[in-house]
Amino acid sequence: MTVVSTKWDGFVERIAAPATGLVMLALQIGANATRDALFLSAFPVTSLPWFVAAAAVVSFPAALGAGAVLARLGPRVVVPTAFAASGALFVSETALLPAQPAASAVLLYFHATVLGAIVISMFWSLLNERFDPHSAKRLFARVAGAATLGAVLGGLGAERIAAVLSVRALLIVLAAGSVLCVAGVLLIGRGGERAPAGRDPDRAANGWAALLRAPYLRGIGVVAALAAVVGTLCDYVLKADVSARVVGGVSLIRFFGIFYAATGMAAFLVQAFLAPTLLNRLRIGGTLSVHPAVVGVSGLLAVVAPAPWRGIILRSADVTARHSIFRTGYELLFTFLPEATKRSAKPTIDVGLDCAGNWMGAAIVFLLIRLAPAHSLTAVTLAAVAAAAVELLAASRLRLGYARELEQRLVDQRAQLPHVTHYSFNQLTIFGPSTEELVLEPSAANVARGDPLGAARAALRSTNPSRVRAALRQAEREPRLVADVIPLLGRKDLVDDVARALRAHLPGAASQLAETLTDPGTPEVVRRRLPLILRSCASKPALDGLVKGLSDSSFTVRLRCGRALLQMTAADATLVVPPEIARAAAERELDTGQGDDRSTLHVFDLLALVYDRATMAVARGAYERGGPQMRGTALTYLETILPRPLFAKLERRMTGQG
């Protein structure tokens, strides 16, 4: 597929996507305010659980159908069509309202609840495919911030239009806004790299089958359903309090318009000032815990608050948290999934399981109304607190599942790389065959009869390569010559023979070699070659020497020590580099290293000493040769496992910012 340009990508990221998100949520909030007002004008609040349950029954097959269409045609085709269909329904409801207000209220209820949720889900699916997982984090925060501002405008606009003009005029404005969304998503859909298919066992399955097959998707679905349960309970408390005190369609629209505008402003402020910090501190998985935690605390306060503040406090906490931090973290859970899985499963979770949660919430409300009619609102409030506690537990479990799934998806993309790094040292081998014959100079032979050890030392200092090689063969059997052999690593013409002689004395000579490696007075060329000897000695002294070598002033020494440690620890699982030392060495390299690709690859070597090597090898390959999608997945994975300061420095290096 042709990529338009990075300039166009910047336009989409900074203008088109946020603007469309703003208009989209303004429409949804305006539709919700109108829906709630028309519903409470035509029906008693006690009928709300029945409508919630009916919407859930309709939503599930609608979500499955939307997923199937999305998987077949893709969001670039389906999303504009869905917005156009939504606009047509607003026109139909406008025409129906004067003669059949109850029928218009029912149509708008299912339109806003079912199709509205599907359209929003599809919009985020379009963004998911349009940008790589790492870029999506920045984009989603920006779009979520614009969307929360749209909630403010939607709420205020609904209140003003209903007060100054009429409900019909409001529906016409909503239809016109749908046309703007069609134009916006058409702009967003242009260009961009398609996400790689990867290993996708759910490619031919519908959304429900994908959920049953994938534990990670089930975890997302559980959190989504529980959040919907909490939202339904909070919503009932608010509407029950309001319906007892506010009468009339226009008055209700004005109330809900102001309410949604106020909660939208709160969500906007949270998204603008708290979301970046919380995303960095809590990571993506942790942001899901914000919603149940906020609702739980607010629910306990609402229990003792007088009406209508009880419902306002509870529902405000729910809407504000869900539309800001929770939404950003939730949408990012899908970014790295294969295209077919996202297309089929996401609408099922976003809409089907969300409405299933609404149905469960409605069932709880219905039961509590029957069991405790005199204290039903208090009972529903406490039920919301209990449901929030269960949601908090499910969100905590999903954090672990997110990290595991991200790691697996990154490994699955290995096939896209022409070559994946295997952490070995074969390309740096110095052990080659030697065809030299043993030749002793006459003087050396004479010395050998009187003092063999002294003769060998004299031969090792000779400038005659043949004489030195002969002495090295003798040194292979004499450990007292190790100190004399080590300096010969500086001679390129003898390095293989020297290495063979030193290797013959391992592991006994490991401590001596390690001390030489860490001695600043040792010539750099010798320090560079000592890791090539120590790598084959799986011993604690050798490990300790190589670990100290990670702080050497020479980059080549540091690089070879890191790779030697990888080979040594792979050969002997009992030898472990302390994680804090490896991470500190990686951070030091990012701070003071030479900053080129070799330095960055050395950082990956160091991280492979701490984290899963297969996954780290793919992340390393993604940095070297991966496309935007794969590199974005690698960055997202690294963000989940690395300490924040270390990741921030590596991110700057990988993205060319530092």
Buried (B, 14 or more C-beta within 10 A) or exposed (E): EEEEEEEBBEBBBEEBBBBBBBBBBBBBBBBBBBBBBBBBBBBEBBEBBEBBBBBBEBBBEBBBBBBBBBBEEBBBEBBBBBBEBBBEBBBBBBEBBEEEBEEBBBBBBBBBBBBBBBBBBBBBBBBBBBBBBBBBBEBBBBBBBBBBBBBBBBBBBBBBBBEEEBBBEBBBBBBEBBEBBBBBBBBBBBBBBEBBEBEBEBBEBBBBBBBEBBEBBBBBBBBBBBBBBBBBBBBBBBBBBBBEEBEEBBBBBBBBBBBBBBBBBBBBBBBBEEBBEBBEEBBBBBBBBBBBBBBBEBBEBBBEBEBBEBBBBBBBBBBBBBBBBBBBBBBBBBBBBBBBBBBBBBBBBBBBBBBBBBBBBBBBBBBBBEEEEEEBBBBBBBBBBBBBBBBBBBBBEBBEBBBEBBBBBBBBBBEBBEEBBEBEBEEBEBBEEEEBEEEBBEEBEEBBEEEEEEBBBBBBEBEEBBBBBBBBBBBBEBEEBBEBBBBBBBBEEBBBBBBBBBBBBBBEBBBBBBEBBBEEEBEBBBBBBBBBBBBBBBBBBBBBBBBBBBBBEBBBBBBBBBBBBBBBBBEEEEBEBEEEBBBBBBBBBBEEBEEEEEBBBBBBBBBBBBBBBBBBBBBBBBBBBBBBBBBBBBBBBBBBBBEEEBBBBBBEBBEEEE
